[in-house]
Amino acid sequence: PGFIAINYPLAYACIGRRRNLIPASWTHQNLDDYDEFMSCPYSDGYDRLPRSHWLAEILLSNTLSVCASSLEISSHLGNGEETEAHNSSKNHNGSNRMKENLHHCEEIAYNAIGILYDYLLRRHAMDMRFQAEAARARITGMFAIPLLEMTVKDITSLMRVEPANRVRCLWLLCLLHICQESPEQLLRDQLRLYCNSKGNSPLSKFIRLIKMCILSFQGFIGDSSSKQFSRVFNGIPTYVQDVTWLVQESFNTICAVIILLIDECADILLAFPEERKKTAQGVFDCILFVLTTPQSSVTQTRGLGAVSLGIDKFGVSVFLETVSDNFQHWARVLISLMNSTALSVRSVAVDFIVSVIGGVFDEVGSIDEISLVFLTVMPEVVAREIGLYCLKGQINDMRDVEVCLWPLRRALGDLEETNPDDDDRVDVQLAPILVTFLPSL
């Protein structure tokens, strides 16, 4: 409570700096350079000092700066150690000293990010006094903007280390926690600011951060997940349910951030076609990464919902243009999801394919090319699904094969029964084509 109170202090008027209270009009034009003086929440027009979140910003700036600098030095030392090992194998003292310095820098980076995770985020998140939604949003709101800005700024330092690096995993976990708990409008404002930035777009860096989160948290899936969990959290006892919860919540948050990004930025970027196309490509790549990772039905549904929103906001033509090289892979993933035992996943997958086929027919007047892709990958996906069920020991005869492929047949039946009277995405002339095309699958 004391830390929060300091960040929301009693504010005093700064008499020496008065804001411009004259509103902009046709006769009084305000320049962009003076935008910071155009609004003031106080009736007298004076700023209040100290400003809110001042201490949280200082702590985050210092801890993340130390962490990023240590990562930079450790990456350079690591490259120097490899070069020295290739050049000479005799200087053991120099090699040992290099390893000690490298370990020292990594420990400094881990301790710095540990301060942010343990003392600023985790303690407040675990405190029973701050479990109300308003309290959680108020606390994470203190750290949201400085953490986002510093992470986007220091993305190069994070990219130079391995995806499984414990400092990188902990830093990105803090980022996802902020994205999950912060007020939605705060994130929307920051994304809107990224869209309007000139030069080296922070929006592309933010999308790259999402990809890095996916790559890093994929390390918590599989046989080595417990070992990775212990490395990141410094020997905390590992339970299977903890690792499963971490993976699911991380990818659910990633899907939610992608949906927020699409909803906020797609329309703003209409004025910048190239940047819009680049953003769409990065977003669809992130969603494909999520869908190809073994996930729960909830995460798969959210991922399909995100790509459906992307189709709606960016358009089918942009989707096909940006994923043209990977469209066969998309077809494999979609057909596999249509064979899911979860009704929600099958329904959203069918809905997405309806959007794609309907959009292609509206623009081209034919679905020959896209249908050829689905026909090409269908035998491969079916064989893979049968093989997976065989590995689980669930197939003994042909009846079992029919049972394991029943969800896919049901999904194809739903796709065939799409009615133009009920769905405006399906043209009247497209319905007969679907009736003749889908049975051939």
Secondary structure, 3 states (H helix, E strand, C coil): CHHHHHHCCCCEEEEEEECCCCCCCCCCCCCHHHHHHCCCCCCCCEEEECCCCHHHHHHHHHHHHHHHHHHHHHHHHHHHHHHHHHHCCCCHHHHHHHHHHHHHHHHHHHHHHHHHHHHHHHHHHHCHHHCCHHHHHHHHHHHHHHHHHHHHHCHHHHHCCCCCCHHHHHHHHHHHHHHHHCCHHHHHHHHHHHHHCCCCCHHHHHHHHHHHHHHHHHHHCCCCHHHHHHHHCCCCCCCHHHHHHHHHHHHHHHHHHHHHHHHHHCCHHHHCHHHHHHHHHHHHHHHHHHHHCCCCHHHHHHHHHHHHHHHHHHCHHHHHHHCHHHHHHHHHHHHHHHCCCCHHHHHHHHHHHHHHHHHHHHHHCCCHHHHHHHHHHHHHHHHHHHHHHHHCCCCCCHHHHHHHCHHHHHHHHHHHCCCCCCCCCCCCCHHHHHHHHHHHC
